[in-house]
Amino acid sequence: MEIKQETIENTGRFYIEEGNHTVAELYYHFTDKNTLLITHTEVSESLGGKGIGRQLVSAAVDYARKNSFMIKATCPFAKKVLDRTPEFADVYNTEKNKS
């Protein structure tokens, strides 16, 4: 499955399509020129339990690394993945992102 990305002005998404239908997506927006805020992740029931949501978060992390962004998350799913993945600490600081 190919993860695609689109950004319009200061908002965007990573998404997966099957046919002409979006079956998984992660939404984000920029809170400033250096910070990407993940606001929502959704995966269709047919793909549930296959790690697709984690792949979307990982795509956002890769994007942040390439562009020297830091990540924050209000999306509970993305926050959980980021909190539990030490390898993402270079773009996501668990201590700074506690609410």
N, C-alpha and C positions, 0 to 999 in steps of 0.2 A: 504494500500500500504506500502510495506516495503522499507525503505531507507537503501541502502547498502553503504559501503565505501570501497575504495581501495586506498592504498598509495604505490607508487614506488619511492624509494629514497626520494627526497624532494618535490615531487608533488603528487597530489591525486585528488580524486573527491568523492562526495556523489551523488548517483544516484538511480533512480527507473526504474525497468524494467517491461514491460508487455510482456509476452511470451519471445521471445529472442531479444526484441528490447528495447533500452534505450529510455524512454519517458520523462525523466527529469534528469538534472544533474547540479551540482555546482562544478566548478574546483577551486583548490587552490594550492599554493606552499608556501614553507617556505622561508622567506627572511632572517631569522637567526634561531637560535635554539629555540627562544621563540615567534616567530611571524608567524602567518598563514595569508597569503594574499589571499583573495577571488578575483579571476580574471574574472570569467564568470559564469553566471547562465542561463540555458535554459530549458524551459518547452514546450512540444509539444502543438500545438493548441488544441488538443482534451482535454487537461487537464487545459487549460487556465481559469483563474478566480476562481479556486478551492482552492487557497491558497497553492499550491504545492511548489512554489518558496520560500515562507516564511518558509515552513516546512524544506526545504533544508538548508536555512540560520540558522534556529533553530538547526538543526542537527550539523552544523559546530560550533555553539556556545556551544552546549553540549560537543562536542569533545574538544574544547578549554578549557572549564572549567575542564574537567577530567584530562587534561594534562598540566594545568597551562600555556596555551598559551594566547597571546593577538591576537586580530584580527584587520586586516586592510582590506580595500576593494578598488579595482579599478573598480570592476563591478558596474555599476550604480544602478542596481536593488538591489543588496545586500547592497550597501552603503545606499540606501534609507530606507530599512528595518531596518538596524542597527541604523541609525540616528533617526528613529522614535520610537524605542523601548527602553525605559529607563531600562527595565529589563536586557538588554544586556550590560549595562554600566560596569559591572565588568570585561568584556573581550574586550570591545570596547569603547574607549574614544572618544566621538564625537569631542571634541575640538582638540585633537591631530591628528584626521584623516581628518580635513578640508584641502582641496587642494587650 
